[in-house]
Amino acid sequence: MEGTQNIQLKRHSLLVNLIFVFAIPGWLIGASLEYAPAPPDNPLRGLVPYASASGKAQFPHSMEFLYFPLKDLMKGPHHFDWGPLEKTLTEVGKRGNQMIFRVYCEYPGKKLAVPQFLIDAGVRVTKWTNQTNGRVNYTPDYENDALGAALKNFIQAMGEKYDGDSRIAFITAGLLGSWGEWHTFPRNDLWASKELQRNVMDSYAAAFSKTKILLRYPASPETYWHAENHRRPFGYHDDSFCWATIDTEKNEDSWFFEAKLKAAGATEKWKHHPIGGEIRPELWKTIFTANRNPRDQGFIKCVERIHATWLMDSGLFDLRTPIDKNRKEAALKETARMGYEFHISQADWHDGSISLTVENRGVAPFYYDWSVEIEVDGKIRKTGWQLLGILPGKSRIWSTDLTENASLKIRIPNPMKGGKPLRFANRNQGKEWLTIRP
């Protein structure tokens, strides 16, 4: 008898609740949205080929990289030729991609990169051969006042021309040292002084407030070869990625990227400034295969430890090294851990409004303030919602007025005309829009 009464009470309670749900206007209606991996060519994240690579079609990507010698862009103290850069930006943009680039004053194995007007002004250039690889180098006298003034003028002009240009994803600072990598190893006697390094960083900080600038080496005031940058508004790029990334805590490996981050007190920089780099050339042919190099530190492990957003790679984008199915699948799986990944996990309708829960399932935030748009009843409007600052493992609530129980579409368009839109990690994400229904 007691059991029967309990059942009747439960049925009565359920009936009251159902009446309450349908009788009171504005009752909360929710929808849980299924996760699916975001597209591998989402903008501003992932692997990056050289713009000149022969096999760019072999693997999905949203950015391309290229070097430029200073002499091609600077013809006089205040005379600049942006033609070579514009030409490449146009070509890359036509492919729907954005560009990362670096300008250099010296590149081992290539011709003199110092502008002729600086040579005429007396800037001395040291020609030397690296005995390890036989490459000829042309290193300018970085302490020459004319060169220092030229670099300041160049950065200022580049900022006036390109800061905030939506065709550009990131810029690596370059300009100093071999490959613009801020060293002249093994000829350390030719390396730039800390004073010049500070002047170059000051110029970048003054010229670029929108486009993100990345430096090669983290440094604190105690760092021997490099001027302190741990508190400056720049990210970093690890150009020996997966080879010399993770701190081994051995003295001989103190130059490894994570070790330098720790020594500089810059392990949290990724929260506001991007980490990029390049997969070490020795790993190009074996990474993402079953036959990995013994020095390979583990791609996913390295990505997660330094919160990498993008990495240059020539191994997957060269027609001379075709990609088989297994390698491509492995690469897609492992590179999916790079950068941001946004999943709208919940939608709640209540009293003529909707709230969306967006969570970051990646390893890094999104570093630019792109607009979020919605479409309701065929009308598109901007929302004021932000992706900027959503850290990995964190979520944010987006809310707006909306007819009760109405569906809506949401998108994040690329500000570059023809650029790939940012797409969510949702099962029903379309090519551009994500539709959310009660």
Secondary structure as GFF3:
##gff-version 3
##sequence-region A 1 438
A	DSSP	alpha_helix	2	23	.	.	.	ID=ss1
A	DSSP	beta_strand	29	32	.	.	.	ID=ss2
A	DSSP	beta_strand	46	48	.	.	.	ID=ss3
A	DSSP	three_ten_helix	56	58	.	.	.	ID=ss4
A	DSSP	beta_strand	63	69	.	.	.	ID=ss5
A	DSSP	alpha_helix	70	73	.	.	.	ID=ss6
A	DSSP	beta_strand	74	76	.	.	.	ID=ss7
A	DSSP	beta_strand	79	80	.	.	.	ID=ss8
A	DSSP	alpha_helix	83	94	.	.	.	ID=ss9
A	DSSP	beta_strand	98	104	.	.	.	ID=ss10
A	DSSP	alpha_helix	116	120	.	.	.	ID=ss11
A	DSSP	beta_strand	125	129	.	.	.	ID=ss12
A	DSSP	beta_strand	136	140	.	.	.	ID=ss13
A	DSSP	alpha_helix	145	162	.	.	.	ID=ss14
A	DSSP	beta_strand	168	172	.	.	.	ID=ss15
A	DSSP	three_ten_helix	188	190	.	.	.	ID=ss16
A	DSSP	alpha_helix	194	207	.	.	.	ID=ss17
A	DSSP	beta_strand	212	215	.	.	.	ID=ss18
A	DSSP	beta_strand	235	241	.	.	.	ID=ss19
A	DSSP	three_ten_helix	251	253	.	.	.	ID=ss20
A	DSSP	alpha_helix	257	264	.	.	.	ID=ss21
A	DSSP	three_ten_helix	269	271	.	.	.	ID=ss22
A	DSSP	beta_strand	275	279	.	.	.	ID=ss23
A	DSSP	three_ten_helix	281	283	.	.	.	ID=ss24
A	DSSP	alpha_helix	299	306	.	.	.	ID=ss25
A	DSSP	beta_strand	310	312	.	.	.	ID=ss26
A	DSSP	alpha_helix	325	335	.	.	.	ID=ss27
A	DSSP	beta_strand	342	350	.	.	.	ID=ss28
A	DSSP	beta_strand	353	360	.	.	.	ID=ss29
A	DSSP	beta_strand	373	376	.	.	.	ID=ss30
A	DSSP	beta_strand	379	382	.	.	.	ID=ss31
A	DSSP	beta_strand	395	401	.	.	.	ID=ss32
A	DSSP	beta_strand	408	411	.	.	.	ID=ss33
A	DSSP	beta_strand	434	436	.	.	.	ID=ss34
###
